[in-house]
Amino acid sequence: MQNILIERASAENAEEILDLQKLAYISEAELINDFTIPPLHQTIDEIHAELNNQVLLKVELANKIIGSVRCYSKGSTCYIGKLIVHPENQNSGIGTKLLKEAENQFPDAERYELFTGQQSEKNLYLYKKNGYRIFRDEMLSEKLTLVFMEKANSRV
C-alpha cells in the first residue's frame, strides 16, 4: 500500500469510525459466535466521550476512514485498544502502522498494553510480530477469553 497518513480523529469522524468498528468487529463476533461483544454495541455518545479522554487515530483512503485505533496513558502504561482496519484493507500493513503510531503518541510510557480475543489468531500474530507478549488472560464467558499482552518501551 502507498504511504498512508495517520492523523487524529475529530468529533466529525465519530460516526464513520463507529460504523467501521461495527464492520470490523463482526468477524470477531463470528469467531466466537457471540454478537453481544461491546464494540458492536458502542454508541456514538461513547465515541464522543472517548474523543475527550483518549487519542483516536484514523487512516483515510479516498476520503474514507479505513482504519482507526485508540490509546491513552495511565501511570507508566499506554493502553491501546480497538485497533480496526476495514476488511478490504487488512493484511496490507495498516494495522502495524496504526499500532506503531499509537505507541508513538506516548513516547515516555514504560510499557504498552492491549488485549484481544483468545481465538483472534490474526490479531495475536500481529501483536506478537510487533513485540507484544501474553501476560495474562481473563475468561469473560464460555465463549470469550481475553488475552492481555504487553511490551516494554525500548526508548525509556
Long-range contacts (C-beta under 8 A, 24 or more apart in sequence): 1-89, 1-92, 1-93, 1-94, 4-59, 4-61, 4-94, 4-97, 5-59, 5-60, 6-57, 6-58, 6-59, 6-97, 6-98, 6-101, 7-57, 7-58, 8-55, 8-56, 8-57, 8-58, 9-51, 9-56, 9-57, 9-58, 9-65, 9-68, 10-51, 11-48, 11-51, 13-56, 13-58, 13-65, 14-44, 14-47, 14-48, 14-51, 15-44, 15-47, 16-64, 16-65, 17-47, 17-56, 17-58, 17-65, 17-68, 18-42, 18-43, 18-44, 18-47, 20-65, 20-66, 20-67, 20-68, 20-84, 20-86, 21-68, 21-82, 21-84, 23-86, 23-87, 24-84, 24-85, 24-86, 24-87, 25-84, 27-87, 28-117, 28-120, 31-117, 31-119, 31-120, 32-117, 32-119, 32-143, 32-144, 33-143, 34-141, 34-143, 34-144, 37-144, 39-82, 55-102, 55-105, 57-98, 57-101, 57-102, 57-105, 59-85, 59-94, 59-97, 59-98, 61-89, 66-94, 67-94, 67-95, 67-98, 68-98, 69-98, 69-99, 69-101, 69-102, 70-102, 71-102, 71-103, 71-105, 71-106, 73-106, 73-109, 76-109, 76-110, 76-111, 77-109, 77-110, 77-111, 77-112, 77-113, 78-102, 78-103, 78-105, 78-106, 78-109, 78-111, 78-112, 78-113, 78-153, 79-112, 79-113, 79-114, 80-112, 80-113, 80-114, 81-114, 81-115, 83-114, 83-123, 90-122, 95-126, 96-126, 96-129, 96-130, 99-126, 99-127, 99-130, 100-130, 103-153, 107-153, 107-155, 108-156, 109-153, 109-156, 110-152, 110-153, 110-156, 111-150, 111-151, 111-152, 111-153, 112-150, 112-151, 112-153, 113-148, 113-149, 113-150, 114-148, 114-149, 115-146, 115-147, 115-148, 115-149, 116-146, 116-147, 116-149, 117-144, 117-145, 117-146, 117-147, 118-144, 118-145, 118-146, 118-147
